[in-house]
Amino acid sequence: MGIHMLHRNTLCGVLASAACCLPLAAHAADAVTLYGVVDVGYQYDKTEGQAARSGLGSGQAGQSRFGLRGSEDLGNGMKATFQLEGGFLTTTGNSTQGRLFGRQATLGLAGRFGEIRLGRQTVFGYAWTPAIASPFGLSWLRSSVGTTFGYKQGDFGDDGRISNSVLYFSPKWHGLEFGVGYAFATDQQVQGTGNNDRVVTGGVRYTQGPLRLGATYEWLNPSKAEPVQRRNAKNLQVAGSYDFGVVRLHAGYNEQRDINVSPATGFVETGGERDRVYTLGVSAPIGPGRVLASYQNATKSKVDGFGLAYQYDLSKRTFLYAMYNDFDTRDHYTGEDVGRRQVALGLQHKF
C-alpha cells in the first residue's frame, strides 16, 4: 500500500511539474495560437414532397472547428509557418471531413517573396471569392454561395479542399495580391502521376478601403485510371463588394464548364455544358447586430432562391442569429422544380 501511494504521489508530481512547464514552453515559441468556432442551434428543413426535419444543428452560421497556427522567426526576414485545423459537430462531438485535421494541415515558409505552403489546404475559389460575392460567404446553411458556386464540386477536391498541394501567395502591393497552386493528388495519392486527380488553382484579390475585388480559377486534370474518363472541369469566379457605410453591396459571377460532380447531386445537371451563376447581396448594421440578405440564380442547373438573416452581437466573439432561406431547384431526374426551405436559430462563439 505504501509503495502504491508512493508511485501515485510520484506520478502526480511529474504531471504537476509538466503542467507548470507548459506555459513556459508555449511562451518560448515565437507565436502559437489556439483558435476555433463553436456553433449550434435549432434547424427546420423542408423539401417539397418530403417530410420536414427539425432538431439541433451544428455549424449553421459557420462550421464548428478548432485549430493551431504558429510561426518561427528564422532571421533575415524569413519565417516558418504552420496551420492545423479540424472540423467537428457540436451536436455529437464527432469530427468532420473524416480526419483529424480535415480542414487544413500546412507547413510553409514566408518572407519578402511571399509565402509557400505545402499540405492540405483550400483552392482559391474557396478561400478568396465567396466572402466577397455574398455576405453569407461559405456559411449560413443553404444561403451560402456553395449552393451554386462551383468551388464546392467534387471536381476540385473535397468541398474545395485539396491534399498533396503546393500553394504560393504573393506579397501585397497597395492592396493587390495573387496566388497560384497545384495539387499532385486531391486526396490519397496513389502510384503513377496520371492515376491521381490533379488540380490547378489560382486567384487575384484587391482590397483598398471600402472596395474588395476578387477573381479565381480552377482546372481539373482527372485520373486516367478510371474506366470512364471524366472531363477537364473548369471553374471561374469573379466577385466584388463595396461598403457605403450604411450598407455593403455584394455581387458575384461564376461560370462552370465540363463539370463531372455537382454541388447537389441530382439537382444540378452535369454533362459538360456551361452553367452560369449570378449572386447579389447586402449587409447592413442595424441595432447591436447586422442584417444579411442575398439572391442566387444558376441559369443552366435551374437553382433560384434567396437567404435572409439577422446576427445579434452579444460581444465581439459571441452572437445569436436567426435565418431563413427559400430555394427552388430543378430535379433533373424528373424535370420538376422542387422547393426547399430552411429556418434556423442559434448561437455562435469564437475563441
Secondary structure, DSSP 8 states (H G I E B T S, - for coil): -HHHHHHHHHHHHHHHHHHHHHHHHHHHSSEEEEEEEEEEEEEEEEETTS--EEEEEESSSS--EEEEEEEEEEETTEEEEEEEEEEB-TTT--BSTTSTT-SEEEEEEEETTEEEEEEEEE-HHHHTSHHHH-TTTT-SGGGSGGGT-GGGSGGGSBTTEEEEEEEEE---BTTEEEEEEEES-SSS--SSGGGS-EEEEEEEEEEETTEEEEEEEEEEE--S-SSS-----EEEEEEEEEE-SS-EEEEEEEEEES-SS-SSTTTS--SS--EEEEEEEEEEEETTEEEEEEEEEETTTTEEEEEEEEEEESSSSEEEEEEEEEEEEEETTTTEEEEEEEEEEEEEEE-
